[in-house]
Amino acid sequence: DAIKYDEIELTVEEGFWYDTRKPVFTFTNNSDFDVITVEIEFSQKEDVTEEQRAAVFSDFMSDDYYKDDDFTEYVIDAYKEELVAPGETSQEAEVALNHTGRSLENVEYFDYFEPSILQIAYLGGDGKAYLEYYDFKTGKYKDASSGGKDITEWSDSELAKMIPEFKAPVRYVTSDSERLFSFDTLGVTAEDFAAYVDKLKEAGFDQVKYD
């Protein structure tokens, strides 16, 4: 079984991104699977006018670096990485312009766009992660999972052996070299993290720094 696009309820509304009032993105997981990430791209509607387009992308249009771009192809997008259980709603995420660090400034501008491509990563019944794409224009799915991905990976490198293994529902190694070992987790609490810091200190790491 695979997750279906209409089991992910997408919402763009006015909210707060950090301390600034801006459009924010959330999703509600109405499927039977734990969702890991959701990324959605919205393309411009066919009837968008040049005046409306200029209102959304004015900063780009006034920037010499982008002056030769075809702004009719510009999109807005949102990405959220969070372990969201069935029936739960994600925390807020930024609504960005054309896959950049620039935010959509006015929620009314969202009326000029429509869903284009949806990407969902989720946990299958076998405990592996799967990646599904849905194209709103063609109504077609694409499975990009290649049999699933291990979501509890660790390492047997010398650096990894020096620290306690962090148990988490989703865990993957982000750097693994002679000088650096790092990993990311999803689905852990602040208490889980504090307990892990205590284990690090017990293992001899007495200079633990974090934000």
C-alpha positions as CSV (number, residue, x, y, z in Angstrom):
1,D,0.0,0.0,0.0
2,A,1.2,3.5,-0.8
3,I,0.1,6.9,0.6
4,K,-2.3,8.9,-1.5
5,Y,-2.1,12.7,-2.1
6,D,-5.6,13.4,-0.9
7,E,-4.8,11.9,2.5
8,I,-2.5,14.9,3.2
9,E,-4.6,18.0,3.9
10,L,-2.6,21.0,2.9
11,T,-3.2,24.5,4.4
12,V,-1.6,27.9,3.6
13,E,-2.9,30.7,5.9
14,E,-1.7,33.8,7.7
15,G,0.4,33.0,10.7
16,F,3.8,33.7,12.2
17,W,7.2,32.7,10.8
18,Y,9.5,33.3,13.8
19,D,8.3,36.8,14.9
20,T,6.9,38.0,11.6
21,R,3.4,37.7,10.4
22,K,3.5,35.9,7.1
23,P,1.8,33.1,5.2
24,V,2.7,29.7,6.7
25,F,2.2,26.1,5.6
26,T,0.9,23.2,7.6
27,F,-0.4,19.7,6.7
28,T,-2.7,17.3,8.5
29,N,-1.9,13.6,8.1
30,N,-5.1,11.7,7.3
31,S,-3.4,8.6,6.2
32,D,-2.6,5.4,8.1
33,F,1.2,6.1,7.8
34,D,3.6,8.2,9.8
35,V,4.8,11.0,7.5
36,I,8.4,12.2,7.6
37,T,8.4,15.0,5.1
38,V,6.0,16.9,2.9
39,E,7.1,19.2,0.1
40,I,4.6,21.0,-2.2
41,E,5.2,23.2,-5.2
42,F,2.6,25.6,-6.4
43,S,2.7,26.9,-10.0
44,Q,1.0,30.1,-11.3
45,K,-2.5,29.8,-12.5
46,E,-3.1,30.4,-16.2
47,D,-5.0,33.7,-15.7
48,V,-2.4,35.4,-13.5
49,T,-1.7,38.9,-14.9
50,E,1.6,40.7,-15.2
51,E,0.5,43.1,-12.4
52,Q,-0.2,40.2,-10.0
53,R,3.0,38.5,-10.9
54,A,5.0,41.7,-10.3
55,A,3.4,42.0,-6.9
56,V,4.5,38.5,-5.8
57,F,8.0,38.6,-7.4
58,S,8.9,42.3,-7.2
59,D,12.1,41.7,-5.2
60,F,13.3,39.3,-7.9
61,M,12.4,41.6,-10.8
62,S,14.3,44.5,-9.2
63,D,17.4,42.4,-8.8
64,D,19.8,42.5,-11.7
65,Y,20.8,38.9,-11.1
66,Y,17.3,37.8,-12.0
67,K,16.4,40.4,-14.7
68,D,16.6,37.9,-17.6
69,D,14.5,35.2,-15.9
70,D,11.1,34.1,-17.2
71,F,9.0,35.0,-14.3
72,T,6.0,33.2,-15.7
73,E,7.8,30.0,-14.7
74,Y,8.4,31.1,-11.1
75,V,6.7,29.1,-8.3
76,I,6.1,29.1,-4.6
77,D,6.9,26.1,-2.4
78,A,6.8,24.8,1.1
79,Y,8.8,22.1,2.9
80,K,8.3,20.5,6.3
81,E,10.4,17.8,7.8
82,E,8.6,16.4,10.9
83,L,7.5,13.0,12.0
84,V,3.7,13.4,11.9
85,A,1.5,10.5,13.1
86,P,-1.9,9.7,11.6
87,G,-4.5,12.2,12.6
88,E,-1.9,14.8,13.6
89,T,-1.1,18.2,12.1
90,S,2.5,19.5,11.5
91,Q,4.0,22.6,12.9
92,E,4.2,25.7,10.7
93,A,6.7,26.0,7.8
94,E,7.7,28.9,5.6
95,V,6.1,29.5,2.2
96,A,9.0,30.4,0.0
97,L,9.4,32.0,-3.4
98,N,10.9,29.8,-6.2
99,H,12.8,27.5,-3.8
100,T,14.8,30.4,-2.3
101,G,15.1,31.9,1.2
102,R,12.6,34.6,0.3
103,S,9.1,34.3,1.9
104,L,5.7,34.9,0.4
105,E,4.7,38.2,2.0
106,N,1.0,38.3,1.6
107,V,-1.4,35.4,2.0
108,E,-3.7,36.9,-0.7
109,Y,-1.0,36.3,-3.3
110,F,-1.6,32.5,-2.7
111,D,-4.8,32.9,-4.8
112,Y,-2.6,33.3,-7.9
113,F,-1.2,29.7,-7.5
114,E,-2.4,26.1,-7.7
115,P,-0.8,22.8,-6.5
116,S,1.6,21.4,-9.0
117,I,3.9,18.7,-7.5
118,L,3.6,17.0,-4.1
119,Q,6.4,15.0,-2.5
120,I,5.7,12.8,0.5
121,A,8.2,10.7,2.5
122,Y,6.5,8.3,4.9
123,L,7.1,5.1,7.0
124,G,5.8,1.9,5.4
125,G,4.5,-1.0,7.3
126,D,8.0,-2.7,7.1
127,G,9.6,0.2,9.0
128,K,11.4,1.6,5.9
129,A,10.9,5.1,4.5
130,Y,9.3,5.5,1.1
131,L,9.1,8.5,-1.2
132,E,6.1,9.3,-3.4
133,Y,5.5,12.0,-5.9
134,Y,2.1,13.2,-7.2
135,D,1.6,15.5,-10.2
136,F,-1.6,17.5,-9.9
137,K,-1.6,18.4,-13.6
138,T,-1.4,14.8,-14.9
139,G,-2.9,13.0,-11.9
140,K,0.0,10.5,-11.9
141,Y,2.1,9.1,-9.1
142,K,5.8,8.2,-9.1
143,D,7.4,5.9,-6.5
144,A,11.0,7.1,-6.0
145,S,11.7,4.7,-3.1
146,S,13.6,1.8,-4.8
147,G,12.4,-0.7,-2.2
148,G,12.5,1.6,0.8
149,K,15.2,3.3,2.8
150,D,16.6,2.3,6.2
151,I,15.6,5.0,8.7
152,T,17.6,3.8,11.7
153,E,21.0,3.9,10.1
154,W,24.2,4.3,12.1
155,S,27.9,3.9,11.4
156,D,30.7,1.7,12.5
157,S,33.3,4.4,11.9
158,E,35.8,5.2,14.7
159,L,34.1,8.5,15.6
160,A,30.6,6.9,15.7
161,K,31.9,4.2,18.1
162,M,33.1,6.9,20.5
163,I,29.6,8.1,21.3
164,P,26.4,6.4,22.5
165,E,24.0,5.4,19.8
166,F,20.9,7.6,19.8
167,K,17.7,5.5,19.6
168,A,15.0,7.3,17.5
169,P,12.0,6.5,15.3
170,V,13.8,8.1,12.4
171,R,17.5,8.5,12.3
172,Y,20.0,9.0,9.5
173,V,23.7,9.9,9.2
174,T,24.4,13.2,7.7
175,S,28.3,13.3,7.9
176,D,30.7,10.4,8.4
177,S,34.4,11.0,8.0
178,E,37.7,10.9,9.9
179,R,37.0,14.3,11.3
180,L,33.3,14.6,11.6
181,F,30.3,12.3,12.5
182,S,26.8,13.8,12.6
183,F,23.3,12.5,12.4
184,D,19.7,13.8,12.4
185,T,16.6,12.4,14.1
186,L,12.9,12.9,14.0
187,G,10.2,11.9,16.5
188,V,12.2,12.6,19.7
189,T,11.3,14.8,22.6
190,A,13.2,17.4,24.5
191,E,13.4,14.9,27.3
192,D,14.9,12.3,24.9
193,F,17.6,14.9,23.9
194,A,18.4,15.8,27.5
195,A,18.8,12.2,28.4
196,Y,21.2,11.7,25.5
197,V,23.3,14.7,26.5
198,D,23.6,13.1,29.9
199,K,24.8,9.9,28.3
200,L,27.4,11.9,26.3
201,K,28.7,13.4,29.5
202,E,28.9,10.0,31.1
203,A,30.9,8.8,28.2
204,G,33.5,11.6,28.8
205,F,32.2,14.4,26.6
206,D,32.1,17.2,29.1
207,Q,32.0,20.1,26.6
208,V,28.6,19.6,25.1
209,K,27.3,22.7,23.3
210,Y,23.9,23.2,21.7
211,D,21.4,25.9,20.9
